[in-house]
């Protein structure tokens, strides 16, 4: 194939991929594959300038806007940034940037590259007047009504606002909210979404703004287009000024550096912290801080000379499934694990990936021998996105789940309404180990790692969490790679763990579907372990965020005599927590409150705690027994139900006055 033919083929493939990504919200190439092909085309065109065409992807910023939305022309083009994929490429850009700045290294600012959807929000005299997507950089889509629904984006700016501000930012789907949404969808047997970025893009392009409003989207302002009535001199100063106007910016994440070494260290720090942020990031953006110097440095065809996006290693890669094994978790759930042909993903060599559950295996159509796309989020085991059917040879084999537990050989069961088979044997070694590790970790006993827990179970020293408190110095010191000093540290950790809180104790019990947040809600609602253990499904559903399914699981857990006996033995071993203060004759005694929408001045959990302190209860659903519904911005169906039932509705300010 000649260079001309290869360039034409790459242009066609990349154009199709851009259309699928920007217009249809249905990616056909991973980020890693797109970047690789784009760079190949850049290299061919650089070696053969005569092959460059006006419609080449290298000459464009993005993709054209869709006809279903009104088109909007940006006053100042929304250019993309040059990418650096390696330290060497960044060093090359840094050298060119310093030369363009006059030979002396300027002050740079570094901010996280939020992996979301680029948008523009326009304000005139402090009022939000329009919003649009980036589109192809010149023309975008009018999404004004959708953008107005985003929490945190004010409709009116604070203070003396300038005549016109064209703000550039990134709309994103918070990671925890995205994961919760997918868990809820999976529990209902509905289709889950691929990743937060594509979901945010799709949410913004909904024709009905109510659909967008139903998603917990956020925005982070990081740049400026046209500005009238105000003049900013530097990037950091601009962001801080915008924050004073009430806009969510990336100012608090900003870091400064001048040398290439300083900037590399900042980049490495963001890479290390990326999984602790509320949003996904795929790199760090390095910019010259001084606006006057930016004007002097100027622009290239598709990007400014004064900024670059230094990308992180890709989180998605392509590899082959060699075999399948099955792991057993602390709740007895059997999880299929794909054994992979080792591949470097996000800087880590990956050889295993979770298939989540057998139901998803069927939906994704994955087989042994398939070439698949895998992704990795954080330090957890990677997951398979889907199979590349076009690479099949016919030799692939179906994935089959075992009929017996691979650890204890007990026949597996399929609980009603669940897509995951489980080992029903509560003393299965895998479940016991998982439960013990969870218990010690939840109560802060970090010394009890996997290796220690495995030995304790395998040697028959511990069968449940209560047995931990009967261990002695000799039995611990006799474990492999465990001396007397380390054994004493474990005993000290056990003694310290006896003084805990109710929410930690509940969370440590490893009740299925009860995590840290739900454990806190249960503790706040019931106040002690006895009423929680005796609560009915209906009483459990009065707890905020506890639905029928979770309530039934909690009820079933405490109906088991072995689980009730474990609680008794743990209390007998000395575990205790502060006795809750009983509210007698409090202002809200016997009242039920339901909160809906956003609470701006007081957090939801603090509001619920204040109600409890004053003798009331915070419930998750509205009924005739509800006394008050506290409604904030973006209130949902609970507000409508309250109106239908005639329940008294108050706003946040009135609620705060009630607390006085």
C-alpha positions in Angstrom: 0.0 0.0 0.0 1.4 3.4 -1.0 1.6 6.3 1.5 -1.2 8.0 -0.4 -3.5 4.9 -0.2 -2.7 4.5 3.5 -3.4 8.2 4.2 -6.7 7.9 2.4 -7.7 4.8 4.4 -6.7 6.4 7.7 -8.7 9.6 6.9 -11.8 7.5 6.1 -11.5 5.4 9.3 -10.8 8.4 11.6 -13.6 10.4 10.0 -16.0 7.6 10.6 -14.8 7.1 14.2 -15.2 10.9 14.9 -18.7 10.8 13.5 -19.6 7.9 15.7 -18.0 9.5 18.8 -19.1 13.1 18.5 -22.4 12.8 16.6 -23.8 9.4 17.4 -22.4 9.0 20.9 -21.5 5.4 19.9 -17.7 5.0 19.8 -16.3 2.4 17.4 -12.6 2.9 18.4 -11.0 3.0 21.8 -9.0 6.2 22.8 -5.8 4.2 22.4 -6.6 3.0 18.9 -7.8 6.4 17.7 -4.7 8.2 19.0 -2.5 5.5 17.4 -4.2 5.9 14.0 -4.3 9.7 14.2 -0.6 9.8 14.9 0.1 7.5 12.0 -1.7 9.9 9.7 0.2 12.8 11.1 3.5 11.1 10.4 2.5 10.3 6.8 1.3 13.9 6.1 4.4 15.3 7.7 6.6 13.2 5.5 4.4 13.8 2.4 2.9 17.3 2.7 1.3 17.0 -0.7 -1.0 14.3 0.7 -2.7 16.7 3.2 -6.3 17.4 2.3 -8.6 20.2 3.6 -11.0 17.6 5.1 -8.2 15.6 6.9 -8.9 14.9 10.6 -5.5 16.5 11.3 -6.9 19.8 10.0 -10.0 19.7 12.2 -10.8 20.0 15.9 -13.8 17.7 16.2 -16.9 16.8 14.3 -19.9 18.8 12.8 -23.0 19.5 14.9 -26.1 17.4 14.5 -29.0 18.8 12.6 -31.5 17.9 15.4 -30.2 20.9 17.4 -29.9 24.5 16.3 -26.4 25.3 15.3 -24.4 27.9 17.1 -21.2 29.6 15.8 -18.6 30.3 18.5 -17.4 33.9 18.6 -14.0 32.6 19.5 -13.2 29.1 18.1 -13.1 26.3 20.7 -9.8 24.8 19.7 -8.5 21.5 21.0 -5.1 21.0 22.6 -2.0 19.4 21.3 -1.5 16.0 23.0 1.7 14.6 24.5 1.5 10.8 25.0 5.0 10.3 26.5 7.5 12.2 28.6 9.7 12.6 25.5 6.8 14.3 23.6 6.2 16.6 26.5 9.9 17.5 26.7 9.8 18.4 23.0 6.8 20.6 23.4 8.3 22.3 26.5 11.4 23.2 24.5 9.3 24.7 21.7 7.1 26.6 24.2 10.1 28.1 25.9 11.5 29.2 22.5 8.1 30.7 21.5 8.1 32.5 24.9 11.3 34.3 24.0 13.9 31.8 25.4 13.1 32.1 29.1 10.9 29.6 30.7 7.6 31.2 31.8 5.4 30.4 34.7 3.1 27.4 33.9 -0.1 26.3 35.6 -1.2 22.7 35.6 -4.8 21.4 36.0 -6.4 18.0 35.7 -7.8 17.2 32.2 -11.3 16.2 33.1 -12.6 13.4 30.9 -16.0 14.8 30.0 -17.7 16.9 27.3 -16.5 20.3 26.3 -19.1 23.1 26.4 -19.5 26.8 26.3 -21.7 28.8 28.7 -22.5 32.4 27.8 -23.5 35.1 30.4 -24.6 38.6 29.6 -24.8 41.2 32.4 -24.5 38.3 34.8 -27.4 36.2 33.4 -27.0 32.8 31.7 -28.2 33.3 28.1 -27.0 30.3 26.1 -25.0 27.1 26.1 -23.5 25.0 23.4 -21.3 22.0 22.7 -17.9 22.4 21.1 -19.0 20.7 17.8 -16.2 21.1 15.3 -14.7 24.0 17.1 -16.3 26.6 14.9 -19.9 25.5 15.1 -21.6 23.7 18.0 -25.0 22.6 19.1 -27.4 24.8 21.1 -27.9 22.9 24.4 -28.9 26.0 26.5 -32.0 24.4 28.2 -30.0 21.2 29.0 -27.0 23.1 30.3 -29.3 25.2 32.6 -30.2 21.9 34.4 -26.6 21.2 35.6 -26.2 21.5 39.3 -23.6 24.1 40.3 -23.9 26.2 37.1 -25.6 29.4 38.3 -28.2 31.1 36.2 -27.1 34.5 37.6 -23.6 35.4 38.6 -22.7 37.0 41.9 -21.5 40.6 42.3 -20.9 43.1 39.5 -20.7 40.8 36.5 -19.2 42.0 33.2 -21.2 42.7 30.1 -20.5 39.4 28.4 -18.6 36.2 29.4 -18.1 33.2 27.1 -16.9 30.5 29.5 -15.4 27.2 28.5 -15.7 24.1 30.6 -16.1 20.4 30.9 -19.3 18.7 31.8 -18.8 15.4 33.6 -20.7 12.6 35.3 -19.3 12.1 38.9 -17.8 8.7 39.2 -19.6 7.5 42.3 -23.0 8.7 40.9 -22.2 6.8 37.6 -21.3 3.6 39.4 -24.5 3.8 41.6 -26.6 4.4 38.5 -25.1 1.3 36.8 -25.6 -0.8 39.9 -29.2 0.2 40.0 -29.7 -0.5 36.3 -28.0 -3.9 36.7 -30.2 -4.7 39.7 -33.3 -4.1 37.5 -31.8 -6.2 34.6 -31.5 -3.1 32.4 -28.7 -2.1 30.1 -25.8 -0.3 31.8 -23.7 2.5 30.4 -20.1 2.2 29.1 -18.4 5.0 30.9 -19.0 8.4 32.6 -17.8 10.5 29.6 -20.0 9.0 27.0 -23.0 9.1 29.4 -22.4 12.8 30.1 -22.3 13.5 26.4 -25.5 11.6 25.7 -27.2 13.2 28.6 -26.4 16.7 27.2 -27.8 15.8 23.8 -31.3 14.8 25.1 -34.1 16.6 23.3 -36.1 16.7 26.5 -34.2 18.8 29.2 -36.0 16.8 31.9 -34.0 13.8 30.8 -30.8 15.8 31.3 -32.0 17.1 34.6 -32.5 13.5 35.9 -28.7 12.9 35.6 -26.4 14.3 38.3 -24.1 16.1 35.8 -21.5 18.6 37.0 -19.4 21.2 35.2 -15.9 22.6 35.7 -15.0 25.9 34.1 -11.4 26.1 32.9 -11.2 28.7 30.1 -12.6 31.8 28.5 -13.7 32.8 25.0 -14.9 36.4 24.5 -15.1 38.7 27.5 -16.6 42.2 27.5 -16.4 44.6 30.4 -13.6 42.8 32.2 -9.9 42.1 31.4 -8.0 39.2 33.0 -4.2 39.1 32.9 -3.5 35.6 34.0 -5.1 32.2 34.1 -5.1 31.5 37.8 -6.3 35.0 38.6 -9.1 34.6 36.1 -10.3 31.3 37.7 -10.3 32.8 41.2 -12.3 35.8 39.9 -14.8 33.5 38.2 -15.2 31.5 41.5 -16.1 34.7 43.3 -18.9 35.1 40.7 -20.2 31.7 41.8 -18.9 29.6 39.0 -17.4 26.1 39.6 -13.8 26.2 38.3 -10.7 24.1 38.6 -8.9 26.8 40.6 -8.6 24.6 43.7 -6.8 21.9 41.6 -4.3 24.3 40.1 -0.6 23.8 40.6 2.3 25.9 39.3 5.7 25.1 37.9 8.4 26.5 35.6 11.0 23.8 34.8 10.3 20.6 32.9 11.2 18.6 36.0 8.7 20.5 38.1 5.9 20.0 35.6 6.7 16.3 35.2 6.5 15.9 39.0 3.0 17.5 39.0 1.9 15.3 36.2 3.1 12.2 38.1 1.2 13.4 41.1 -2.1 13.7 39.2 -1.5 10.3 37.7 -1.1 8.9 41.2 -4.2 10.7 42.5 -6.5 10.2 39.5 -8.6 7.4 41.2 -9.3 9.5 44.3 -11.0 12.3 42.4 -14.8 12.6 42.0 -14.4 12.9 38.2 -12.5 10.9 35.6 -9.3 12.5 34.3 -7.2 11.3 31.4 -4.2 13.6 31.7 -2.9 17.0 33.0 -3.2 20.2 31.1 -0.1 22.5 31.1 -0.7 26.2 30.2 1.3 29.4 30.2 -0.3 31.5 33.0 0.4 35.0 31.6 -2.3 36.0 29.0 -0.1 38.7 27.3 2.6 36.1 26.7 -0.1 33.7 25.3 -1.0 36.3 22.7 2.7 36.6 21.7 3.1 32.8 21.4 0.1 32.5 19.2 -1.6 29.4 17.7 -1.0 26.5 15.4 -3.6 25.3 12.9 -5.6 23.3 15.4 -4.2 24.2 18.8 -2.5 27.0 20.8 1.3 27.0 21.3 1.0 27.9 24.9 -0.8 24.8 26.2 -0.7 21.0 25.9 -2.6 18.0 27.2 -0.1 15.6 28.7 -2.2 12.4 28.5 -2.0 9.5 31.0 -1.4 5.9 29.8 -4.6 4.5 28.2 -7.1 2.7 30.5 -8.5 0.6 27.6 -6.6 -2.0 25.6 -7.3 -5.0 23.4 -6.2 -8.5 24.4 -7.3 -12.1 24.2 -9.2 -14.3 26.7 -7.2 -17.5 27.3 -9.4 -19.2 29.9 -11.9 -18.6 32.6 -11.8 -19.2 36.4 -14.4 -18.5 39.1 -13.8 -16.6 42.4 -16.1 -16.9 45.4 -16.7 -13.7 47.4 -17.6 -13.0 51.1 -21.3 -13.2 50.3 -20.9 -16.4 48.3 -21.3 -14.8 45.0 -19.5 -16.6 42.1 -17.7 -14.2 39.8 -16.3 -15.3 36.5 -12.7 -14.1 35.9 -11.2 -14.0 32.5 -7.6 -15.1 32.3 -6.0 -12.8 29.7 -3.0 -12.7 27.4 -0.9 -10.2 29.5 -1.2 -6.6 28.3 0.1 -3.2 29.6 -2.9 -1.1 30.7 -2.6 2.2 32.5 1.0 1.4 33.3 0.1 -1.9 34.9 0.6 -5.4 33.3 -2.9 -7.0 33.3 -3.5 -10.7 33.0 -7.0 -11.0 34.6 -10.3 -9.2 34.2 -13.7 -9.6 35.8 -16.8 -10.5 33.8 -19.0 -9.2 36.6 -21.8 -11.9 36.4 -23.0 -14.7 34.1 -25.9 -12.5 32.9 -23.5 -9.9 31.5 -21.3 -12.7 30.0 -24.4 -13.6 27.9 -25.2 -10.0 27.1 -21.7 -9.2 26.1 -21.4 -12.4 24.1 -17.9 -13.1 25.4 -16.2 -16.5 24.7 -12.9 -18.1 25.5 -10.5 -17.3 22.7 -12.2 -13.9 22.0 -10.2 -10.8 21.4 -11.8 -8.2 23.8 -11.6 -4.6 24.9 -10.7 -4.3 28.6 -10.6 -1.2 30.8 -9.2 -0.5 34.2 -10.6 2.0 36.8 -8.4 2.5 39.8 -6.5 -0.3 41.5 -9.3 -2.8 41.1 -9.3 -5.8 38.8 -10.0 -4.7 35.2 -13.3 -5.5 33.5 -14.2 -6.6 29.9 -16.1 -4.0 27.9 -17.0 -6.4 25.1 -15.8 -8.8 22.4 -14.4 -7.9 19.0 -16.6 -10.2 17.0 -14.9 -9.4 13.7 -11.7 -11.1 15.0 -13.3 -14.5 15.7 -12.0 -17.6 13.9 -14.6 -20.2 14.9 -12.4 -21.9 17.5 -13.8 -19.9 20.4 -15.6 -21.7 23.3 -18.6 -20.6 25.4 -18.1 -19.6 29.0 -19.9 -22.0 31.4 -20.4 -21.4 35.1 -19.7 -24.3 37.4 -22.7 -26.1 39.1 -20.7 -26.6 42.3 -18.7 -24.1 44.3 -15.1 -24.3 43.1 -13.9 -24.0 46.8 -16.1 -26.2 48.9 -18.0 -28.2 46.1 -21.4 -27.3 47.5 -24.1 -27.1 44.7 -24.6 -23.5 43.8 -28.0 -21.7 44.0 -29.6 -19.0 41.9 -31.6 -16.7 44.3 -34.8 -15.4 42.8 -34.4 -12.2 40.8 -30.6 -12.3 40.9 -28.2 -12.7 38.0 -25.4 -14.0 40.2 -25.2 -17.7 41.4 -24.1 -18.1 45.0 -22.6 -20.8 47.2 -25.1 -21.3 50.0 -22.6 -22.8 52.4 -22.0 -20.1 55.0 -18.9 -21.9 56.3 -17.3 -22.1 52.8 -13.6 -21.2 53.4 -13.7 -18.5 50.7 -16.7 -16.8 52.3 -15.2 -17.0 55.8 -11.9 -15.5 54.6 -13.7 -12.7 52.7 -15.9 -11.9 55.7 -13.0 -11.8 58.1 -10.9 -9.6 55.9 -13.9 -7.2 55.5 -14.5 -7.2 59.3 -10.9 -6.4 60.2 -10.5 -3.8 57.5 -13.8 -2.1 58.4 -12.8 -1.8 62.0 -9.4 -0.4 61.1 -7.2 -3.5 61.9 -5.0 -3.1 58.8 -2.5 -5.7 60.2 -4.9 -8.5 59.3 -4.1 -8.7 55.6 -5.0 -11.5 53.2 -2.0 -13.7 54.2 -2.8 -13.5 57.9 -6.5 -14.2 57.4 -5.9 -17.2 55.1 -3.6 -18.8 57.7 -6.0 -18.3 60.5 -8.8 -20.0 58.6 -6.6 -22.7 57.0 -5.2 -23.6 60.4 -8.7 -23.8 62.0 -7.9 -21.0 64.5 -10.8 -18.8 63.4 -14.2 -19.6 62.0 -15.9 -16.2 62.3 -15.2 -12.7 63.5 -15.9 -13.4 67.2 -13.1 -16.0 67.2 -10.6 -13.3 66.5 -11.0 -12.0 70.0 -10.0 -15.3 71.5 -6.6 -15.5 69.8 -3.6 -15.5 72.0 0.0 -14.4 71.5 1.4 -17.9 70.9 -1.2 -18.8 68.2 -0.5 -15.6 66.3 3.3 -15.8 66.7 3.3 -19.3 65.3 2.0 -18.1 62.0 4.4 -17.9 59.0 6.5 -14.7 58.8 5.0 -13.6 62.1 7.2 -12.8 65.2 6.2 -12.1 68.7 6.3 -8.3 68.2 4.0 -8.5 65.1 1.6 -10.8 67.0 1.4 -8.4 69.9 0.6 -5.6 67.4 -2.3 -7.6 66.2 -3.6 -8.3 69.7 -3.3 -4.5 70.4 -5.3 -3.8 67.2 -8.0 -6.2 68.3 -8.2 -4.6 71.8 -8.5 -1.1 70.2 -11.2 -2.2 67.8 -13.5 -3.0 70.8 -14.3 0.7 71.2 -16.1 1.4 68.0 -19.2 3.2 66.7 -22.5 1.6 65.8 -22.1 2.5 62.1 -18.7 0.8 62.0 -20.0 -2.3 63.8 -23.0 -2.6 61.4 -20.7 -2.1 58.4 -18.2 -4.7 59.7 -20.9 -7.4 59.8 -20.7 -7.8 56.0 -24.4 -7.7 55.4 -25.0 -8.0 51.7 -25.8 -4.7 50.0 -24.9 -2.7 53.1 -21.9 -0.6 52.6 -20.5 2.3 54.6 -23.2 4.8 53.6 -26.1 2.5 54.4 -24.5 1.3 57.6 -24.4 5.0 58.7 -28.0 5.5 57.8 -29.1 2.4 59.7 -27.1 3.5 62.8 -28.5 7.0 62.7 -32.1 5.7 62.3 -32.2 2.9 64.9 -29.6 4.1 67.4 -28.6 0.6 68.6 -28.1 -2.9 67.3 -31.1 -4.5 69.0 -33.9 -2.5 67.3 -32.0 -2.9 64.0 -31.9 -6.7 64.3 -35.7 -6.8 65.2 -36.8 -4.3 62.5 -39.4 -5.4 60.0 -39.0 -4.8 56.3 -41.5 -1.9 56.5 -39.5 -0.3 59.4 -36.3 -0.8 57.5 -37.7 1.0 54.4 -38.3 4.1 56.6 -34.5 4.6 56.6 -33.3 7.1 54.0 -32.0 5.4 50.8 -33.1 1.9 51.9 -35.4 0.4 49.4 -37.4 -2.8 49.5 -34.7 -5.1 48.1 -32.0 -3.9 50.6 -34.6 -4.0 53.5 -35.4 -7.7 52.6 -31.7 -8.6 52.6 -31.1 -7.0 56.0 -34.2 -8.7 57.4 -33.1 -12.1 56.1 -29.6 -11.6 57.5 -30.8 -11.0 61.0 -33.4 -13.8 60.8 -30.5 -16.3 60.6 -29.8 -17.6 64.1 -26.0 -17.8 63.3 -25.9 -14.1 62.5 -27.7 -13.1 65.6 -25.5 -15.3 67.7 -22.4 -13.7 66.1 -23.6 -10.3 67.2 -24.1 -11.6 70.7 -20.7 -13.2 70.9 -19.0 -10.0 69.6 -20.7 -8.0 72.3 -19.7 -10.6 74.9 -16.1 -10.3 73.6 -16.2 -6.6 74.6 -17.2 -4.7 71.5 -19.1 -1.6 72.4 -20.2 1.8 71.1 -21.6 5.0 72.6 -25.1 4.7 73.9 -27.3 7.0 71.8 -28.9 10.0 73.5 -32.6 9.6 73.6 -34.6 12.7 72.6 -37.5 13.1 75.0 -40.0 15.8 74.1 -37.8 17.2 71.3 -39.2 19.8 68.9 -39.7 17.2 66.2 -40.7 14.3 68.6 -42.6 11.7 66.5 -42.5 13.7 63.3 -41.3 12.3 59.9 -39.4 14.4 57.4 -38.5 13.6 53.8 -35.8 15.5 51.9 -35.8 16.0 48.2 -33.7 18.0 45.8 -30.5 19.8 46.7 -29.8 21.3 50.1 -27.4 24.2 49.5 -26.8 25.6 53.0 -26.8 22.3 55.0 -25.8 18.9 53.9 -28.4 16.1 53.5 -26.8 14.0 56.2 -26.5 16.9 58.6 -30.1 17.8 58.1 -31.2 14.2 58.8 -29.0 14.1 61.9 -30.5 17.4 63.2 -34.0 16.0 62.8 -33.0 12.8 64.7 -31.4 14.9 67.5 -34.7 16.8 67.9 -36.8 13.6 68.2 -37.9 13.2 64.6 -37.1 10.7 61.8 -35.9 11.2 58.3 -37.7 8.8 55.8 -36.8 8.0 52.2 -40.4 8.0 50.8 -43.4 10.2 51.1 -46.6 8.8 52.7 -49.7 10.1 54.5 -47.7 9.7 57.7 -45.1 12.2 56.5 -45.2 15.5 58.4 -42.9 17.7 56.3 -41.2 17.5 52.9 -38.2 19.7 52.6 -37.7 20.6 48.9 -34.6 22.1 47.4 -33.7 22.9 43.8 -34.2 20.0 41.3 -36.7 18.3 43.6 -38.1 15.1 42.0 -41.2 12.9 42.2 -41.3 13.1 46.0 -42.3 16.8 45.8 -45.2 15.9 43.4 -46.3 13.1 45.7 -46.3 15.4 48.7 -48.6 17.8 46.8 -50.9 15.0 45.9 -51.2 13.8 49.5 -51.4 17.3 50.9 -48.2 17.0 52.9 -46.8 20.3 54.2 -43.9 21.4 52.0 -41.1 23.8 53.2 -37.9 25.1 51.5 -34.5 24.9 53.0 -34.6 28.4 54.5 -37.9 27.6 56.3 -36.4 24.3 57.5 -33.4 26.1 59.0 -35.7 28.4 60.8 -37.5 25.4 62.3 -34.2 24.2 63.7 -33.6 27.4 65.6 
